[in-house]
């Protein structure tokens, strides 16, 4: 019976999909065809055809989640003449949606196909396939012959290769720079004649010369002479660099450097050069500083952050690095670098215009939450002081509080009451350098480091216990290359105290492995996190984000305990009258943001985390364990309610499940609807598991043979409201597969009493920001 119901559900999905598909051609005129798909086929399987699709003149209707023409469906629905359909249109606002986000059917146009053929031929020639053949084939199908697929068939034939590369350069100084850099050349013998690679080489040479003093050099001075007369499949390439109007290119050096503090762009535009008459000029080393009042940042800090030096050759790289370094201070609203060419010389004056942000800033935030059925309200007051000691330091302080109703998590739900409170605060001070007992000037110039010192306190009063966490950290942050950011907390210390535990909750963990997780702990850890993303380089395209982290705790204390032969209490060492935790912990978070169309994208995420106590403790501190469910996890489950493994206690009053191993995978399709509103469909899968055989929860222990069967699966729909400064999110998740059920009944979607609107099968969440 269960299997029959399950297959009925699949048939419903198939039928609905079929209806959508039929609806797609509803408004296609007679003797015309809906362009369903463009397909590019190459007789040479090694040819990458993916980039060619962007050259096609006519594109099919955009798809959501790669298969559904949502915008076309809305358009067709908005034109329906059916009375019942029109009532639904009015109720849902479909008519208006059809005007705003609807997309009329793309009708196949053979004229545009011919244009696409020419575009493909030009693309192939640019890639070096001078003798390729391109043709098209149109498949018309459907009951009414109103659908079409267009096939573009490419026969690349042999590719034109470079035989020799020579130079013709009028300026001997430029010639020497280029010859010395020949190992980095992008074009060479036996490589294909490729217009894109040629363009890359032009840009590389231009950048090389701009970094060697040639301030006014542009790529328009570089062009190629290609001789194909040698052989049908070989070409000689000559790189030519000409002079401007028969003159030699000027190689510029930096003359004077001026820092304009408190620069106001509007005032400058009104007064032009007279604007600077109001400034006093001071000098530090060889740099000049113009101020109208006491500057927020000392001259020494600004000068030491610059890569520009009097008498040095102009370098575009050094200019950009200086710009990035000054911008990284987060002290300026505007950083602008200008140049004045001194007449009849090869010298440049550099003018660095700096408009500071407000020195002191207060921010008040108020938020309402509904996290997995927990209704709450919270507030935060933040204070920021920039350049506290006039060295680009940033002081941040905040206090926050929140009250929340936990009744929705309890097995015996009562009337709504705010029975959970949280209050806390933090103070941090960051410095634009490494605070270390040795010189780091070169590292600072290359990696924009910061040193952070932070102190924090948090108190939480929940129905099952009260907990306080007091601590501080000292760490470093820096950037390497274009894609990598690093965070290394040398010391991350916190004292965790749990008190006033509810009797009914304590009775469930007393004298068990879990009780050890709730002991008072002193945690002294060091952790490192690596962030990688190529989003900035691939703006508007698909990109990866990878976050890797590792943490170890207690080893220093353990070594001290052993060296000085400390006594143990109940088999455990203590430091400052507290048991200290000793463990390792690792996390890996991989995300891929795939662009599907201008209005839709798919985001894939895989997360795994593992933690293991050792030495001085037998259990991980609860605050360091993993949990799932909630607005940023498996959204069909309340937070901390799923797992570990297949464990389930029907009599539990509190959702507080955590463990030492976590695996989670997510897919989310995001579709821009209109204005600031974005729709989403998501699929979440995962769970947590215990790693210790001493864990008393039945079914909690990780077993490789049971891993797949204990994965929870949920799906749902959501809305995102993008206000640019924040994203407000609403998600409704439903359970599809629940690991707490008996093995043969875990596909709960096939149960006879299943309903996506029942509270035991669904969950409603609010959230701030995207879930991942």
C-alpha positions in Angstrom: 0.0 0.0 0.0 2.8 2.4 0.9 4.5 1.8 -2.4 1.3 2.3 -4.3 0.7 5.7 -2.6 4.3 6.7 -3.3 4.0 5.9 -7.0 0.7 7.8 -7.1 2.5 10.8 -5.8 5.1 10.5 -8.5 2.4 10.2 -11.2 0.8 13.4 -9.9 4.2 15.2 -10.3 4.5 13.8 -13.9 0.9 14.9 -14.8 1.4 18.4 -13.4 4.7 18.7 -15.3 2.9 17.6 -18.4 0.2 20.2 -18.0 2.8 22.9 -17.6 4.5 21.6 -20.8 1.2 21.7 -22.7 0.5 25.2 -21.4 3.8 26.4 -22.9 2.4 26.3 -26.5 -1.1 27.7 -25.6 -0.4 31.1 -27.2 1.8 30.0 -30.1 0.2 31.2 -33.4 -0.8 28.7 -36.1 2.1 27.6 -38.4 4.6 29.0 -35.9 6.7 27.0 -33.5 7.8 27.6 -29.9 11.6 27.5 -29.7 12.0 24.7 -27.1 15.8 24.3 -27.3 19.0 25.1 -29.1 21.4 22.2 -29.4 25.0 22.6 -30.6 26.7 19.4 -31.9 30.3 19.1 -32.8 31.8 16.3 -34.9 35.0 16.8 -32.8 34.1 15.7 -29.3 37.1 17.6 -27.8 35.6 21.0 -28.8 33.9 22.8 -25.9 30.6 23.9 -27.2 29.3 25.6 -24.0 30.7 29.1 -24.8 29.1 29.0 -28.2 25.6 29.2 -26.8 26.1 32.8 -25.8 26.6 33.7 -29.5 23.2 32.5 -30.6 21.0 35.3 -31.7 17.8 33.7 -30.5 17.5 32.1 -27.1 14.7 29.8 -25.8 12.5 31.0 -22.9 14.3 31.1 -19.6 13.9 28.2 -17.3 13.8 27.8 -13.5 15.7 25.0 -12.0 16.7 24.0 -15.5 13.4 22.5 -16.6 10.4 24.7 -15.9 9.5 27.8 -18.0 8.1 29.7 -15.1 8.0 33.2 -16.7 6.3 31.7 -19.8 3.9 29.8 -17.7 2.9 33.1 -15.8 2.5 34.9 -19.1 0.2 32.2 -20.5 -1.7 32.0 -17.3 -2.3 35.8 -17.3 -3.9 35.6 -20.7 -6.4 32.8 -19.9 -10.0 33.5 -20.9 -11.5 30.8 -18.6 -13.8 32.3 -16.0 -12.5 30.2 -13.1 -8.9 30.9 -14.2 -9.7 34.6 -14.3 -10.9 34.5 -10.7 -7.7 32.8 -9.6 -5.8 35.4 -11.6 -7.5 38.2 -9.8 -7.0 36.6 -6.4 -3.3 35.9 -6.9 -2.5 39.0 -8.9 -1.5 36.8 -11.9 -2.6 39.5 -14.4 -0.2 42.0 -12.9 2.6 39.4 -12.5 2.2 38.5 -16.2 2.9 42.1 -17.1 5.9 42.4 -14.7 7.6 39.0 -14.9 5.8 37.2 -17.7 7.7 36.2 -20.8 6.0 35.8 -24.1 6.8 32.6 -26.1 10.0 32.7 -28.2 8.9 31.8 -31.7 11.5 30.1 -33.9 12.8 32.5 -36.6 14.8 31.0 -39.4 16.2 34.5 -40.2 17.7 34.7 -36.8 19.0 31.1 -37.2 21.1 32.3 -40.2 22.5 35.2 -38.1 23.4 32.6 -35.4 25.2 30.5 -38.0 27.3 33.5 -39.0 28.1 34.2 -35.4 29.2 30.6 -34.8 31.4 30.7 -38.0 33.0 33.9 -36.7 33.6 32.4 -33.3 35.2 29.3 -34.8 37.5 31.5 -36.9 38.5 33.5 -33.9 39.4 30.2 -32.2 41.7 29.3 -35.1 39.3 27.0 -37.0 39.6 28.8 -40.3 38.2 25.9 -42.4 35.3 24.9 -40.2 31.8 24.1 -41.6 28.7 25.1 -39.7 25.1 24.1 -40.7 21.7 23.9 -38.9 18.9 21.5 -38.8 15.4 22.2 -37.5 13.2 19.5 -35.8 9.5 20.4 -35.8 7.4 18.2 -33.5 4.3 18.1 -31.3 0.7 17.2 -31.9 0.1 20.5 -33.6 3.6 20.8 -35.0 4.1 23.9 -32.8 7.4 23.1 -31.2 10.9 23.3 -32.6 14.4 22.3 -31.7 17.3 23.9 -33.6 20.5 21.9 -34.1 23.7 23.6 -35.0 26.2 21.1 -36.4 29.9 22.1 -36.4 32.7 20.3 -38.2 35.8 22.1 -36.9 38.3 20.5 -39.3 42.0 21.3 -38.6 43.0 24.2 -36.4 45.5 26.9 -37.5 48.6 26.7 -35.3 51.4 29.2 -34.7 54.7 28.4 -36.4 56.9 31.3 -35.2 56.5 34.4 -33.0 58.5 37.5 -33.8 58.5 41.2 -32.6 58.7 44.5 -34.3 59.1 47.2 -31.6 60.1 50.8 -32.4 61.1 51.7 -28.8 64.3 49.9 -27.7 63.6 50.4 -24.0 60.2 48.8 -24.3 61.7 46.0 -26.4 64.1 45.1 -23.6 61.3 45.0 -21.0 59.3 42.7 -23.2 62.2 40.4 -24.2 63.1 40.0 -20.5 59.6 38.9 -19.8 59.3 36.4 -22.6 58.9 33.4 -20.3 55.4 34.8 -19.3 54.3 35.2 -22.9 50.9 33.7 -23.6 51.3 32.9 -27.3 54.0 30.7 -28.6 54.9 28.2 -31.4 52.5 25.2 -31.8 49.8 27.0 -29.9 46.5 27.8 -31.8 45.8 31.1 -33.4 43.2 32.3 -30.9 41.9 35.8 -30.9 41.0 35.6 -27.2 44.6 34.6 -26.3 46.0 37.3 -28.5 43.8 39.8 -26.6 45.0 38.5 -23.3 48.6 38.9 -24.5 47.9 42.5 -25.5 46.5 43.2 -22.0 49.5 41.4 -20.4 52.0 43.5 -22.3 50.0 46.7 -21.5 50.0 45.8 -17.8 53.7 45.0 -17.9 54.6 48.4 -19.4 52.3 50.3 -17.1 54.1 48.6 -14.2 57.4 49.8 -15.6 56.7 53.6 -15.8 54.6 53.8 -19.0 51.7 55.8 -17.5 50.1 56.7 -20.9 50.6 53.4 -22.6 47.4 51.6 -24.0 46.8 48.4 -25.8 45.9 50.3 -28.9 49.7 50.6 -29.6 49.9 46.8 -29.9 48.7 44.9 -32.9 49.4 41.6 -34.7 50.5 40.7 -38.2 49.5 37.1 -39.1 51.0 35.5 -42.2 49.3 32.3 -43.3 51.2 31.9 -46.6 53.7 29.5 -45.1 51.3 26.5 -44.7 47.6 25.9 -44.8 47.6 24.9 -41.2 50.5 27.1 -39.9 50.9 30.9 -39.4 53.7 33.2 -38.6 52.8 35.8 -36.0 54.5 39.2 -35.6 53.8 41.3 -32.5 54.1 45.0 -33.4 54.4 47.9 -30.9 54.3 51.3 -32.4 55.2 54.7 -30.9 52.7 57.6 -30.5 52.9 59.9 -33.5 56.5 58.8 -34.2 57.6 59.9 -30.7 59.1 57.7 -28.0 56.8 56.5 -25.2 57.5 58.4 -22.0 58.6 56.4 -19.0 57.4 58.3 -15.9 58.8 58.6 -12.4 56.9 59.7 -9.3 57.7 63.3 -8.2 55.8 64.5 -5.1 53.1 62.6 -3.2 50.2 64.6 -1.6 47.7 63.2 0.8 44.5 65.4 1.0 42.8 64.6 4.3 39.1 65.5 4.9 38.6 65.8 1.1 35.1 67.0 0.1 34.4 66.2 -3.6 31.4 68.5 -4.1 33.3 71.5 -2.6 36.3 70.7 -4.8 34.2 70.6 -7.9 32.9 74.1 -7.1 36.2 75.7 -6.3 38.7 73.6 -8.3 42.3 74.4 -7.5 41.4 77.2 -5.1 40.0 74.6 -2.8 43.5 73.6 -1.6 44.2 77.2 -0.4 42.3 76.4 2.8 44.6 73.6 3.8 47.8 73.6 5.9 50.7 71.5 4.6 53.0 69.3 6.7 55.7 66.9 5.6 56.5 63.3 6.8 59.7 61.9 5.2 59.2 62.9 1.5 55.4 62.9 1.5 53.2 66.0 1.9 50.0 66.1 3.9 47.2 68.7 3.5 44.9 69.2 6.4 42.2 71.6 7.4 42.0 70.2 11.0 43.7 67.5 13.0 43.7 64.4 10.8 41.9 61.3 11.9 44.9 59.1 10.9 48.5 60.0 11.5 50.8 60.8 8.6 53.1 57.9 9.6 50.3 55.4 9.3 49.3 56.7 5.8 52.8 56.9 4.5 53.8 53.4 5.7 50.7 52.0 4.0 51.6 53.4 0.6 53.5 51.5 -2.1 54.3 54.8 -3.9 57.7 56.4 -3.4 59.3 59.6 -4.7 61.8 58.9 -7.5 60.4 55.4 -8.2 59.0 54.4 -11.6 55.3 54.7 -11.9 53.6 51.3 -11.4 49.8 50.7 -11.9 50.2 47.7 -9.7 51.6 49.7 -6.8 48.8 52.3 -7.3 46.1 49.7 -7.0 47.8 48.0 -4.1 47.9 51.4 -2.3 44.3 51.9 -3.1 43.3 48.5 -1.7 45.4 49.0 1.4 43.9 52.4 2.3 40.4 51.1 1.5 41.0 48.1 3.8 41.2 50.4 6.8 37.4 50.9 6.6 38.1 54.5 7.7 37.3 56.3 4.4 34.2 56.9 2.5 36.3 57.8 -0.6 39.8 56.9 -1.6 40.8 58.5 -5.0 44.2 58.7 -6.5 44.9 61.3 -9.2 48.0 62.4 -11.1 49.4 65.6 -12.5 51.9 65.3 -15.4 54.6 68.0 -14.9 55.1 69.9 -18.2 58.2 69.1 -20.3 59.2 66.3 -17.9 58.6 62.6 -17.4 57.4 63.1 -13.8 54.1 62.7 -12.1 52.7 64.3 -9.0 50.4 61.9 -7.1 47.4 63.3 -5.3 45.6 60.9 -2.8 42.2 62.2 -1.9 40.8 60.8 1.4 37.2 61.5 2.6 36.9 60.0 6.1 33.9 58.2 7.4 32.2 59.4 10.6 34.6 58.9 13.5 31.9 57.7 16.0 28.9 55.7 15.0 25.9 54.3 16.9 23.5 51.7 15.4 20.3 50.5 17.0 18.7 47.3 15.6 15.3 45.7 16.4 14.3 42.4 15.0 11.5 39.9 15.3 12.2 36.2 14.8 10.3 33.0 14.1 12.9 30.3 14.1 11.4 26.9 13.8 8.3 28.0 15.6 10.1 30.0 18.3 8.6 33.5 18.2 10.9 36.2 19.6 12.0 39.7 19.6 15.5 41.1 20.0 17.4 44.3 20.0 21.0 45.4 19.6 22.9 48.6 20.3 26.3 49.0 18.6 29.0 51.6 18.9 32.0 52.1 16.6 35.0 54.3 17.0 37.3 54.6 14.1 41.0 55.3 14.4 40.9 55.2 18.2 44.7 56.0 18.5 44.9 57.7 15.1 46.5 54.6 13.6 43.4 53.2 11.7 42.4 51.1 14.7 38.7 50.3 14.9 36.9 49.8 18.2 33.5 48.0 18.1 31.3 47.5 21.2 27.8 46.1 21.4 25.1 45.0 23.8 22.2 42.8 22.7 19.2 41.0 24.2 16.5 38.7 23.0 13.4 37.1 24.4 11.9 34.0 22.8 9.1 31.6 23.2 10.3 28.0 23.5 6.8 26.5 23.9 6.5 25.5 20.3 9.4 23.1 20.9 7.9 21.4 23.9 5.9 18.1 23.6 3.2 19.6 25.9 2.6 23.0 24.2 1.0 25.7 26.4 -0.1 29.2 25.6 2.5 31.4 24.0 4.9 32.9 26.6 8.4 34.3 26.3 10.2 31.8 28.5 13.7 32.1 27.0 16.0 35.1 27.5 19.4 36.0 26.2 21.6 39.0 26.9 25.2 39.7 26.1 27.8 42.1 24.9 31.3 42.3 23.3 34.1 44.7 22.8 36.7 44.3 20.1 39.7 46.4 18.9 41.4 45.7 15.6 44.7 47.1 14.3 45.8 47.3 10.6 48.9 45.3 11.2 50.3 42.2 12.9 51.0 42.7 16.6 54.1 40.4 16.7 57.6 40.9 18.1 59.3 41.0 14.7 59.1 43.1 11.6 56.3 42.4 9.1 56.4 45.4 6.8 56.7 43.3 3.6 53.9 41.0 4.7 51.7 43.9 5.6 52.1 45.5 2.2 51.2 42.3 0.4 48.4 40.9 2.6 46.5 43.7 4.3 46.6 42.0 7.7 44.7 43.0 10.9 45.1 42.0 14.5 42.0 41.7 16.6 41.5 41.6 20.4 38.0 40.8 21.6 36.2 40.2 24.9 32.6 38.9 25.2 30.0 37.7 27.6 26.7 35.9 27.0 24.0 34.8 29.4 21.1 32.6 28.3 18.1 31.5 30.3 16.2 28.6 28.7 13.4 26.5 30.2 15.8 23.6 30.6 18.9 25.4 32.0 20.8 28.6 32.4 24.2 29.1 30.8 26.9 31.8 30.8 29.8 32.0 28.4 32.6 34.5 29.2 35.7 34.8 27.0 38.1 36.6 24.8 40.2 36.0 21.7 43.4 37.3 20.1 43.9 36.6 16.4 45.1 37.6 13.0 43.2 38.2 9.7 44.9 38.6 6.3 44.3 38.3 2.5 46.6 36.4 0.2 46.3 36.5 -3.6 42.9 37.4 -5.1 40.7 34.6 -3.7 42.0 33.6 -0.3 41.2 35.1 3.2 42.7 33.7 6.4 41.7 33.9 10.0 44.0 32.6 12.7 42.9 32.9 16.3 46.0 32.2 18.3 44.1 32.3 21.6 40.3 31.8 21.8 39.4 31.4 25.5 36.0 31.0 27.1 34.6 29.8 30.4 31.3 27.9 30.1 29.0 27.5 33.1 25.7 25.7 33.2 23.4 26.1 36.2 19.8 25.8 37.4 19.2 22.9 35.2 15.5 21.8 35.2 15.0 18.6 37.1 13.0 16.9 34.4 15.7 17.7 31.9 18.6 16.7 34.2 16.9 13.4 34.9 17.2 12.5 31.2 21.0 12.9 31.1 22.0 12.1 34.7 24.9 9.7 35.0 25.2 9.4 31.2 27.7 10.4 28.6 25.6 13.4 27.8 25.9 14.9 31.3 29.6 15.4 30.7 28.8 17.7 27.7 26.9 20.1 30.1 29.7 20.3 32.7 31.4 23.6 33.4 34.4 23.9 31.1 37.3 26.2 30.5 38.0 26.2 26.8 41.4 27.4 25.5 41.6 26.9 21.8 43.5 27.9 18.7 41.7 27.8 15.3 42.4 28.5 11.7 39.8 29.2 8.9 40.5 29.5 5.2 38.0 31.3 3.0 38.1 30.9 -0.8 35.8 32.5 -3.4 36.2 33.5 -7.0 33.0 35.5 -6.9 34.6 38.9 -7.6 36.5 37.6 -10.6 33.3 35.9 -12.1 30.8 38.7 -11.5 27.5 37.7 -13.0 28.7 34.1 -13.6 28.8 30.9 -11.7 31.3 30.8 -8.8 32.6 28.6 -6.0 33.0 29.3 -2.2 34.9 27.0 0.0 35.3 27.4 3.8 37.7 25.1 5.7 38.3 25.3 9.5 40.3 23.4 12.1 40.4 23.9 15.9 42.4 22.3 18.7 41.9 23.0 22.4 43.5 22.2 25.7 46.9 21.0 24.6 48.9 23.8 26.2 47.0 23.3 29.5 47.5 19.6 29.3 51.3 20.0 28.7 51.5 22.3 31.8 49.6 19.8 33.9 51.9 17.0 32.9 55.2 19.0 33.3 54.2 20.3 36.7 52.6 17.1 37.7 49.2 18.6 38.7 46.9 16.3 40.6 43.7 15.1 39.0 40.2 15.4 40.4 37.9 12.5 39.5 40.5 11.7 36.8 40.6 15.1 35.2 43.1 18.0 35.4 41.9 21.5 36.2 43.1 25.0 35.5 41.9 27.9 37.5 39.6 25.5 39.4 37.8 24.5 36.1 38.0 21.4 34.1 39.5 22.3 30.7 38.4 20.8 27.5 40.8 19.0 25.1 39.6 18.2 21.6 40.0 18.7 17.9 37.4 19.9 15.5 37.2 20.3 11.7 34.7 21.7 9.3 34.3 21.9 5.5 31.7 23.9 3.7 31.6 23.9 -0.2 29.2 26.0 -2.1 28.6 26.4 -5.9 26.4 29.3 -7.1 25.3 28.3 -10.6 23.8 31.0 -12.9 21.0 29.5 -14.9 19.6 32.6 -16.5 19.4 36.4 -15.8 16.6 35.7 -13.4 17.4 32.4 -11.8 20.3 30.5 -10.2 21.0 27.2 -8.4 23.0 27.0 -5.3 24.6 23.7 -4.2 26.1 23.2 -0.8 27.8 20.3 1.0 28.8 20.7 4.6 30.6 18.3 6.9 32.0 18.6 10.4 33.6 16.3 12.9 34.8 16.8 16.5 36.6 14.5 18.9 37.4 14.9 22.6 40.5 13.3 24.0 43.0 13.6 26.9 41.4 15.5 29.7 37.7 15.0 28.7 35.5 12.2 27.4 32.8 14.4 25.8 32.7 17.5 23.7 31.4 20.7 25.4 27.8 21.2 24.3 28.6 24.7 22.9 31.1 23.1 20.5 28.9 20.2 19.2 27.0 20.2 15.9 23.2 20.4 15.5 20.8 20.5 12.6 17.3 21.8 11.7 16.1 25.3 11.9 16.2 28.3 9.5 19.8 27.6 8.3 19.8 23.8 8.3 17.2 21.2 7.5 14.3 23.6 7.3 11.6 21.0 7.7 12.7 20.3 11.3 12.8 22.6 14.3 16.3 23.6 15.4 18.1 20.9 17.3 15.3 18.4 16.8 16.6 15.9 14.3 19.0 13.1 15.2 21.5 12.0 16.2 21.1 9.2 13.7 17.7 7.5 14.1 17.4 8.5 17.8 14.0 9.7 18.9 12.5 10.2 22.3 8.7 10.7 22.1 8.5 11.8 25.7 11.1 14.6 25.4 10.0 18.0 26.4 13.0 20.0 24.9 14.7 19.9 21.6 18.4 20.1 22.4 20.0 17.4 20.3 23.6 17.8 19.4 26.5 15.4 18.5 30.0 15.2 17.2 29.5 14.5 13.5 27.4 16.3 11.0 26.8 16.0 7.3 24.4 18.2 5.3 23.7 18.8 1.6 21.4 21.5 0.2 20.1 22.6 -3.2 18.3 25.9 -3.5 16.8 27.3 -6.7 16.3 31.1 -6.6 14.1 32.9 -9.0 13.7 36.7 -9.3 10.0 37.3 -9.4 9.6 41.1 -9.5 11.0 44.2 -7.8 12.8 43.1 -4.5 10.9 39.7 -4.3 12.7 36.4 -5.1 11.1 33.0 -5.0 12.9 29.8 -3.9 12.6 26.1 -4.0 14.9 24.0 -1.8 15.9 20.5 -1.0 17.8 19.8 2.3 19.3 16.5 3.4 21.5 15.5 6.3 21.8 14.5 10.0 24.1 14.5 13.0 25.6 11.4 14.6 27.4 10.5 17.9 30.9 9.1 17.6 31.3 7.7 21.2 30.0 4.2 22.0 29.2 5.6 25.5 26.4 7.8 24.1 23.2 6.3 25.6 20.8 7.5 22.8 19.6 4.5 20.9 20.4 4.8 17.2 22.6 7.8 17.7 26.0 6.1 16.9 27.4 6.6 13.5 27.6 3.3 11.5 28.8 3.5 7.9 26.3 0.8 6.9 23.4 2.9 8.2 24.6 6.3 7.0 22.3 6.6 3.9 19.2 5.2 5.6 19.6 7.8 8.5 19.7 10.8 6.2 16.7 13.1 6.7 15.3 14.8 3.6 13.1 17.9 3.5 11.9 20.2 0.8 9.9 23.4 0.5 9.3 26.9 -0.9 10.4 30.3 0.2 10.3 34.0 -0.5 13.3 36.4 -0.2 12.9 40.1 0.1 16.1 41.8 -1.0 16.3 45.3 0.5 20.0 45.6 -0.6 21.2 46.3 3.0 19.6 43.1 4.2 17.7 40.0 2.9 14.6 39.0 4.8 13.6 35.4 4.2 10.5 33.2 4.7 10.8 29.4 4.2 8.2 26.7 4.5 9.8 23.3 4.7 8.1 19.8 4.6 9.5 16.5 5.6 10.0 13.9 2.9 12.1 11.4 4.7 12.4 11.2 8.5 15.2 9.0 10.0 13.3 8.7 13.4 10.7 6.4 11.7 11.1 2.6 11.4 13.5 1.7 8.5 10.7 0.7 6.1 8.6 3.8 6.9 11.1 6.6 6.6 9.7 8.0 3.4 7.0 9.8 5.3 5.7 11.5 2.1 4.1 8.1 1.3 2.2 7.8 4.6 -1.6 7.6 4.4 -2.0 10.5 6.9 0.7 12.6 5.3 -0.1 16.3 4.7 2.4 19.1 4.0 0.2 21.3 6.2 0.4 19.2 9.3 2.7 20.6 12.0 4.4 17.2 12.6 5.4 17.2 8.9 6.2 20.8 8.2 7.9 23.9 9.6 7.7 27.6 9.0 10.8 29.8 9.4 11.8 33.5 9.2 15.4 34.3 8.6 17.8 37.3 8.0 20.1 36.7 5.0 20.4 33.7 2.7 20.7 30.3 4.5 24.0 29.7 2.7 
